[in-house]
């Protein structure tokens, strides 16, 4: 049983950041946040119904020969097995192999992505795996800043969705009321994730949404931690869950996209996602232990620690943004020095809010 649980964890750990990495093969950098938002937003949407579904399955299992917990695993796991078999044959590896596109559409889809990459790098990728890009990614301090953000966010990501009914119950609601009231914050987060991802794509900015949502979640956690001293009402405490839940779900989405955006090669993106996952998945080791029964009813320590981690996310995102602004400025100056006659102002986005530029790569801020 322990071995199977480890294998389940391995597959789940690779799936989350792996899907946005896969989608980067199909969509441009300024299109990726919304697509990733559609994927990540399924998590708060599922959390809205998870407790009700589990309650129904467990009660149904009482009238069967199978233990309720076994039935829960079978019903929740079987659809994934069916979809995995279907996906193996249907989901393509790249736009050039998409079965639902015509040959002309496949060529167009491939060319629109190549505009983000230098021709020399496309040629190099076609010949061999670029281990240099992997080494550069692992030695780049910027990679560890996004990984630190992901770790801090996962502390809340792994605790609040699990302990929300218990936290709400200790506010003064009944068990049944707490189960029902745990759904609205997640439904709110579902909408906010989609709105944030659209705004992030249009602004071509990742750091600003991360900082905003991290700070809003931090304020929510601080108010819950100080609720006894501030004499917050039950309703006020409950309302704090909305910016908290929407905050870390939205920030997680944007951090994953930001990590993928700022690597030009496929090898760099893959190794950066792997590093993000290795460090980030240590967060649940902390988050799942923040709300013991002994800290009830206010859970001040857990809320306070989560507020600190959200503040850390905002600090790391700010530092990374400043580093990327400086890197973009250096790239722009170097390009002007090498070919000043070609500067017609077309690639000025290299400084500030960035996007792909001809002959160079601009970091997404």
N, C-alpha and C positions, 0 to 999 in steps of 0.2 A: 504493500500500500504506500509506503514511504517513497519507493522508487517511482511508482506511477505519479505520485504527487509532484516529485521533482521534475519528471518529464512534462507534466502539465504546466509547471511554472516556466520551464525552458521555452515551450511553444508560445505561451502567452506573453512572455517578456519580449520575444522577437516580433510579435504580431503588431503591437501598438505603434512603435516608431517605424516598423517595416512597411506598413501601408502607405504613409506619406512619402517614404523613400521610393516606393514603387510608383506612386503617382507623379513623382518628379520626372519620370521617363516620358510622360505624356503632356504635362502642362508647363508653361513658362513660369518663371519665378514670381511674376506679379499676378499669377492666376492660382497659385498653389494654396494660399491660406483658406480661400473659400472651399476648395475641394477637401482640404484636411478638416475644415470646420464641419463639413457634412459628416465626415467619418467620426470625429471626436464627439460631436453633439449627440451621437447615438448613445453614448455612455450615460449622461444625465437623463436622457429620455428613458433608457432601460431601467435606471435606478428608480424612476417614478413608479414603475410597475413591479419591480423585483420583489419587494416584500409581499405585495398582494398575491403575486404568482406563486411564490414559495409557500405562503399560507394556504393557498388553495390546493397545491400539490400535496403538501404534508397532510392536510385533512382528507384528501382523496385516498392517500396511501393507507390510512387507518382501516379502510374497508377492503384492502387487497392483501395478498400473501407476501408482498414485498415490503420490506421496511421503508418507512417514509423517506429517509435520507438517501437510500439507494434509488428510489423512484425519482427523487429530485435530480440526481445526477444523470439518470437515463433520459429523462424528458428534456433537460436543459442541454445535454451533450449531444444527443442524437442528431438534431438539425445541423450542427456544425460538421458532423461526419458526412452527411448527405451533401451539404454545400461544398465541402472540400473536394469531393470526387467530381462534382460538376465544374468547379472552378479550375481544376487541373487541366481540363480539356477546352474550356471556353475562354478563360482570361488570357489575353496575349502578353508577350514579353515586352513589346514596344509598339509604337504606332505603325511601324512598317509591317507588322504581322497581324494587325487587327482584322479579323474576318468580316466585320460589319462595315468596313470602309472599302470604297472602290480603289483601284490602283492609283488613280490620280489623287484621291484624298489622302492615301497613305504617303505619297511623295510630299504633298503639301504639309502634312502633319510633321513629317521628319524634318523638312527644311525650316519650318518656323522655330523648331527647337535648336537647330544648328546655328541660328543667328545669335544665340547666347554664348556660343563656343567658338574659339579660334579654330580655323581650318587645320592648323598644325596639330592641335590637340585631338581633333576628331581622328586624324590619320594615326596618331600615336595610339589612341585607344583601340583602333581597329587592329593594330598589329600585336599588342601585348598588354598585359596587365601592368598598370603603372604603380609600382611599389613605392616610387618616390613620393607620389601624392599621399599615400598612406602614412609614410614616415613624416612628411611635413605636417599632416593633420595631427598626428599624435604628439608632435613637438610644438604645436602652436598653442600658446596660452589662451587664445580666444576660444578654442574648442572646450577648454575646461571651464570657462565662464558660463557658457550655455549649459554644460553638464551640471554645474553647481546650481544654476537656476532650476533645472529639471529635478535635481535631488530635493531641493527645498520645496518645490511645488508638490512633489510626490508625498511629502510628509502629510500635507493636508489632503491630497487626492486620495490617499489610502486610509484616512481616518474619518473625515466628516461623512462621506457617503455610508460608511459602515455604522458609525456611532450616532448618526443624526436622530434616529428614533429614540435612543437612550437619552441623548441630550435634551430632546424635546420633552420626553416624559418627566425628566427631573426638573423641568421648568414649572410643572404643575398639572400636566395633562395626563389623561388615562393612557393605558397601553394602546388601545384601539385608536384613540385620537392621535397619539404620537405617530402611529404607523401611517395614518392618513395625512397628517400635517407634514410628513417628511417628503411628500411628493411635490408640492408647489415650488419650493426652492429649486428643485432639479428641473422642473418644467421651465422655470424662469431662466435657469442656466442654459437650457437647450436653445432658447431664443437668443440670448445674449451672445453665445458662442458664434452663431451664424451671423448676427449683426456685426460683431467685432471682426470676424474674418473678412467680411465684405469691405468694411472700412479700412482694414489693414492692407488689403490688395489695392484699393483705390488710392490710398496715400503712399503706397509702396514703402511702408514703414512697419517694422516689427517691434522695435524697442518701446515705442510710445504706448501701444496697447498693453504690452507686458507690464510696464511701470504703472500705468493707470489701474489695471486690475489687481496687481499685487498690493498697491497701496489701499485700494478699496476693501480688499479682503483683510488686510492688516487692521484697518479701522474696525471692521466688523468683529474680528477676534478680540481686539482690545476692549471693545464695549462689553463683550460677553465676559471677558476676564475680570472687568471692573464692575460688573453688574451688581454685586452685593454692596459695594461702596457707593455706586451711583444711584442705587435703589431703582433700577430699571424695572419697568413693569414686565409682565409675562409676554405681552404682545410686542413690546420693544425688543426684548431678547429674541423672540422668534423672528422678527423682521431682520435682525442681524445676519441670519442664515442666508438671506438672499444675495447680498454682495459677496459673502464668503464663498458660497457655492459657485456663483457665476464667475467670480474672480479667478479661482484656481483652475476651473475648467477652461476658461478663455485663455489664460496665460499658458497653460500646458499646450494648447493647440498652437499658439503663436511661437512658443519656444522651439517646438519641433520643426515648424516651418522655417524659422530663422536659422536653425542649424543646417538645414538642407540648402537654403538659399545661398549661403556664403561659402559654398564649395563648388568650384567650377567643374571638376571632373567627377565621373561616376565613382571612381575609387575613393576620392576625397569625401564625397557625400556618404558613401557606405561606411567608411571607417569613422566618420564623425558621428553618424547615427549609432554605430556600435558603441563608441565611447560614451555618448549621451546615455545610452541604455544601461551600460555597465555601472556607471556612477549613479545615474538617476534611480535605478531600481533598488538602490540601498535605502532610499527614502522610506519605503514601507516598513523596513525594519524598525524605524523610529516611530512612524505614524501609527502603526497598529498597537502601540503600547502607551499611547498618550492619555487614554481615557479609562483608567481602572475604576472599578466600583468604589474603591476607597476614596476617590476624589469627588464623588457625588455630594451634593447635587449641582454644584457650580462648575466643577472641572476647571478651576482657575489655572492650574499648572498647564494643562493641555492647551487651553485657549491662548495662554501667554506664550508658550513655545511656538505655536503655529503663527502667532502674530510676529514673532521674531524671525521666523523663516520667511514669511511674506515680505518683511522689510529687507531681508537679505536678497531676495529676488530682485526687488527694486534697485538696490545698490549695485548688484552684479550687472543688471541690464543697463544701468546708466554708465558704468565703467566700460562695458563692451561697446556701447554706442560711441563714447568718446574715442576709444581706440580705433573704431572703424572709420570715424570721421577723419582722423589723422592718417589712417592708411589710404583712404580715398584721395586725400589731398596729395599724398606722396606719389600715388599712381598717376594722378593728373599732371603733376609737375614733371615727373619723369617722362611722360609721353610728350609733353610740350617741348621738352629739351631735345628729344630724339627726332621729332618731326614737327617743328613749329609751323611750317607752311600749311599743314593740314588742319590747323585749329580754326574751324569755322563756327565754333560755339555749339555745335550739334551735340557734343557729349558732355556738356557742363553738368549733367546730373551726377557725374562722378564725385562731385563734392556736395555733401548734404544728402538729401533723400536720393537714393541711387537706383540705378537700373543697369542692364547690360549695355555696354557701349562698344562701338566698332574698334577693334584692335586692342581691347583691354577688358578687364573684369572689374566691375564696381561692386563693393560690398553693399548689401541691403542693410539699411539702418533700421 
